Amino acid sequence: MDTTDISRELHLTVANEDYLECMVRLEREGVQGEGIRSVDIAQQLNVSKASVNKAVTVLKEQGLVEQSHYGKVMLTEAGRELGNGVWYRHRLLRTFLIQELDVPFERADAEACMMEHALSEDTMKRWLNYLEGQGITVGEE
């Protein structure tokens, strides 16, 4: 089953997916295995710490994150897989918008964020195959 189907099966909202994507990005920037501070998530997404706590509660109920007794959030394997899927779609869409349509970075980034939630995994795979055939690749960030 693909990550988009899993996300829909778990009834994750766009915001839930954005939290997972943010956590994947923060996890890559930090020390592996140490967890992510709620305040860093809030700052990255420009939301309140209370909003982060509410989202973390929902994601914990779905088995996508764990939270230690001292407050740091850890992605589970399932949470990391979903977050990586959203982040990959984001980068692929942004790269296409910038390279092929000459959309400025800031707008391409914002629009990719909106688009990443709407496309199925199947459509993304087909698009990726097409883009690779055109010589477009997505780098790591």
N, C-alpha and C positions, 0 to 999 in steps of 0.2 A: 504494500500500500504506500502511496506517495505521501509526502508531508502535507500537501494541501488537503488531501482527503482526511488525514488524521486530524488536522486542525478543525475541519468542519465537523468531523465525528465528535470531537470534544467540545463543540460549540464555542470555540475560541472567538473572541471579538477581534476586530482590527487592532484595538488597543492592546489586547493580550499578546498578539503577534508582535506588535511593536516593542513591548516589554521584553519578550524573548530575544528579539533581534538586538536590542540594546544590551542585554546581558551578555550575549555572545560577543559583541564588539568590546565591551568592557572586560570580559574575561580574557580576551586575546591581548589586551593592553596590560593587564595585571599579571601577578604571579599565579601560575597555574595551581589550582587546588586551595587557594586561600579564600575564595569567595568574593562576593561583590557587595560593596556597601550600598545600602538603600539610598543614602544621600547622593552617591555618584549616579545612580539610576535617575533620581529626581532631577539632578542637575543636567544630565544628558538629554532628558526628554522634556525639560522645562515644566515639570509638574511638582506638586507638593509631595512631601514625604508621606503624608497620609494617603495620597493616591497610590503611591508605590506600595505601601503596606496592604492596601485593599487588593491591589493586583497580585501581590505575592501570595496572599491568602487564597485567591482563586486558583493561581497556578500551582500552589501546594496541593490543593484539593484534587487537581488533575494529575498529580504526580510528576509535574514538569520541573519543579524546583524544590529544594529543601532549604530550611533556614536554621542555622545553628543557634545555640542558646545565647550567644553574644551578638546575634543580629545579622551576620553576613549571609548572603543568599548564594546558594550553589545550584547550578543547573544539573538536573539529572540527565542521563544519556538521552532520554526521549525529549526533554526540553532543549538540550543542545542540538539535537537533530532538527527539531522544528525551527529553532532560532537560526541555525545555519542555512536552512532552506529559504527562510524569508530574506536573510542577509544576501544570499547568493542571487536570488531573484532581483533584489534591489540593485545590486551592482551590475547585473546583466542589463537590466532596463536602463539604468543611468548611462552605462557605456554606449548602448545603442543610441539613445537620445543625443548624447554629446557627439559621438563620432559620425553617425550617419545623418542626423537631422540638424546638427550644429546648434543645439539648444545650449544656452549658457549653463555652467555647472550648477549654480544654486537652484535654478528652476528645474533642471533635469533631476537633481537630487530630490527635490520636493515632489515632483510629479512621479518619479519612480516609486517613492514611498506610497503614494496613493494607488498606483497601478499594481504593485507587488502582491497586494492582497486579493486582487480580482481574478488573476489568471490561474488556471489549473496547472498542476504539475505536468500533465500531458502537453498542454499548450506551450509551457516553458521549455520542455524538452525539445519539442519541434522547433521552437524559435531558436534555441541554442544550436541545434544542428544546422539550421539555416545560417545563423550568424557565423558559426565556425567555418562553414562553406564559403562565406564571404571574407574570411580572414580576420574576423573580429573576435577578440578574446577578452576575458575578464580577469584582471590581475587581483592579487591579494591586497588587502588594506589592513 
